[in-house]
Amino acid sequence: MIKSIHRLLLPANAEDYSALVGFLEALGFERGEAWERPRSRGIKLQAPESGIEIGLGEGFPDADLILEVDNADIIYEQAHRLGCTVVREIADCEWGARMFTIALPNVHARLAVFSYKEDWRQPAKQGSLDASGLRFGAVVSRFNSFITERLLAGALDALRMSGAKSKDIEIVRVPGAFEIPAAARMLAQTGRFDALICLGCLLRGDTFHYDVIANEATRGIGQAMQETNVPMGFGVLTCDTLEQAIDRAGLKAGNKGFEAALAAVEMANLRKLATGKPR
């Protein structure tokens, strides 16, 4: 009765041994049993799934080890940072995966790394980013309007790029972030909207006021969404400085209003998919 399968790698010295173990751990292998003996030492590096794959035909990688990961592009970048020698550049495969091959350091072996573009083992449902025919409401805080108007511009861009029409978008302004949950609940209860987008900006001050408002705004929006079953994109910034807020309203960190709107579109479509209601 077979208990396990191993591919033995034999580095030339202790330095190469440590380097190879560290490299494979960096790629995501987990430490298993290890041993230290007078004439040898070793460690088992484990993956969640393993086995023998038998293939016939073309398109198989020329490698001694094959590693499936969640995202081959991320591991490819990591391999570059670790100074690996790339034998085959990352590319799309005809069988629905992304794959590359590297030479393992300190041993004469090749490692092929791939990830499927879609998980065929467990098909998943997700909402599309098609906003056509959907109705959206945007609740925008007037406080820190220098930032919130930028968030709103990003949200409107996202909706229109996704196919939403101006007539299907309604904007409601409230005094500050604390009032956003109440307004969002009011709009959700009308039944006129497929999703809402909540936009605000809080900057940390010298008192606990920031923490109180940030917690209540977050809790209130989440509770309103759960109790009304209307998706709500969360675009309320909670920043230490004005510079951080500016970065998140269209500069280095992107536009969080844009991201909140895309989340609202996806969740609106997922809701229809989950409930079986046609678009």
Buried (B, 14 or more C-beta within 10 A) or exposed (E): EEEEEEEEBEBEEEEBBEBBBEBBEEBBBEEEEEEEEEEEEBBEBEBEEEEEEEEEEEEEBEBBBBBBBEEBEEBBEBBEEBEBEEBBEBEEEEEEBBBBBBBBBBBEBBBBBBBBEEEEEEEEEEBBBBBEEBBBBBBBBEBBBEBBBBBBBBBBBBBBBBBBEEEBBBBBBBEBBBBBBEBBBBBBEEEEBBBBBBBBBBBBEEEEEBEEBBEBBBEBBEEBBEEBEBBBBBBBBBBEEEEBBBBBBBEEBEBBBBBBBBBBBBBBBBBBBEEEEEE
